Amino acid sequence: MGIAETAATTIVVIHASVIALDIGGSIAVVANRFHVARLRWWQCLYLSIVFIKSLSLLLIDACPLTIAENYCRRLGQVDTSYGGTFFSHYLPRIPTEVDLVLTCLLMLAGFVAVLRVGHQQIETCLAAPHNKRADR
């Protein structure tokens, strides 16, 4: 196994981990377990994934991890790269419609999480001056 294949395999593991965190974060948002009073490390990581995923879909209309994996595969062997999404390649029995709906639902959950964090931040900023006046 060469360096390109090792890099591609590493990217696959990272990609699967990112998807798992994305799904886990979305489940936490839907189950109302995404508490924003004290963001934990995984919540910050989840919000970063949502931000990067949103930017990549808007700017390049593809996942940068899939692009990187295919690039590494092409460096090693041309016939191992693939077209389409990560899901369509590694889970071929899942219809493309399910992949599209899942992507949309994950994006929606990420949007809700961002709105919750933004709302919490605004509440905190607006409440801070009132607390200082009460101390005087």
C-alpha positions in Angstrom: 0.0 0.0 0.0 1.5 3.3 -1.1 1.3 6.8 0.4 -1.6 7.8 -1.8 -3.7 4.8 -0.8 -2.9 5.3 2.9 -3.9 9.0 2.6 -7.1 8.0 0.9 -7.9 5.5 3.6 -7.2 8.1 6.3 -9.5 10.5 4.6 -12.2 7.9 4.4 -11.9 7.3 8.2 -12.0 11.1 8.9 -14.9 11.5 6.5 -16.9 8.7 8.3 -16.1 10.3 11.6 -17.3 13.8 10.4 -20.5 12.2 9.1 -21.0 10.4 12.5 -20.5 13.7 14.4 -22.8 15.5 12.0 -25.5 12.9 12.5 -25.0 12.9 16.3 -25.1 16.7 16.5 -28.3 16.7 14.4 -29.9 14.1 16.7 -28.9 16.3 19.7 -30.5 19.3 18.1 -33.7 17.5 17.2 -33.9 15.9 20.6 -33.4 19.3 22.3 -30.1 18.1 23.9 -28.0 20.8 22.2 -27.6 23.1 25.2 -26.0 26.3 24.3 -25.5 27.8 27.7 -22.1 26.1 27.9 -20.9 24.8 24.5 -18.9 21.6 24.8 -16.0 20.7 22.5 -18.1 18.4 20.4 -20.7 21.1 19.9 -18.1 23.6 18.7 -16.7 20.9 16.4 -20.3 20.2 15.2 -20.9 23.9 14.5 -17.6 24.0 12.6 -18.6 21.1 10.5 -22.0 22.8 9.7 -20.2 26.0 8.7 -17.6 24.3 6.5 -20.2 22.0 5.0 -22.4 24.9 4.1 -19.6 26.9 2.6 -18.4 24.0 0.5 -21.9 23.2 -0.8 -22.4 26.9 -1.7 -19.0 27.5 -3.2 -17.9 24.2 -4.8 -21.1 22.1 -4.7 -19.1 19.2 -3.4 -17.6 17.8 -0.2 -13.9 18.7 0.1 -13.2 15.4 1.8 -14.6 13.5 -1.2 -12.5 15.6 -3.5 -9.4 15.0 -1.5 -10.1 11.3 -1.3 -10.5 11.0 -5.0 -7.4 13.0 -5.7 -5.4 10.7 -3.5 -6.9 7.7 -5.2 -6.1 9.1 -8.6 -2.5 9.6 -7.5 -2.3 5.9 -6.6 -4.5 4.1 -9.1 -6.8 5.8 -11.6 -9.5 3.0 -11.4 -10.2 3.4 -7.7 -11.5 7.0 -7.8 -15.3 7.4 -8.0 -17.9 9.9 -9.0 -20.8 10.9 -6.8 -21.0 11.2 -3.0 -19.4 9.4 -0.2 -22.7 7.7 0.7 -23.4 6.6 -2.9 -20.0 5.0 -3.1 -19.6 3.3 0.3 -23.3 2.5 0.8 -24.5 1.7 -2.7 -27.8 0.2 -1.5 -29.1 3.5 -0.2 -31.0 5.3 -3.0 -29.7 8.7 -4.1 -33.0 10.3 -3.0 -32.3 9.1 0.6 -28.8 10.6 0.4 -30.2 13.9 -0.8 -33.0 14.0 1.9 -30.5 13.1 4.6 -28.2 15.9 3.5 -31.0 18.4 3.5 -32.1 17.2 7.0 -28.6 17.5 8.4 -28.3 21.0 6.9 -31.6 22.0 8.5 -30.6 20.6 11.9 -27.3 22.5 11.6 -29.1 25.7 10.7 -31.4 25.3 13.8 -28.3 24.7 16.0 -26.7 27.9 14.6 -29.9 29.8 15.3 -30.0 28.5 18.9 -26.4 29.5 19.5 -27.0 32.9 17.9 -30.1 33.4 20.0 -28.3 32.4 23.2 -25.4 34.8 22.4 -27.8 37.7 21.7 -29.7 37.0 25.0 -26.4 37.0 26.8 -25.2 40.2 25.3 -28.5 42.0 26.0 -28.7 40.7 29.6 -25.1 41.7 30.5 -25.8 45.5 30.8 -28.9 44.8 33.0 -26.9 42.7 35.4 -24.2 45.5 35.8 -26.9 48.1 36.6 -28.4 45.8 39.3 -25.0 45.4 41.0 -24.7 49.2 41.5 
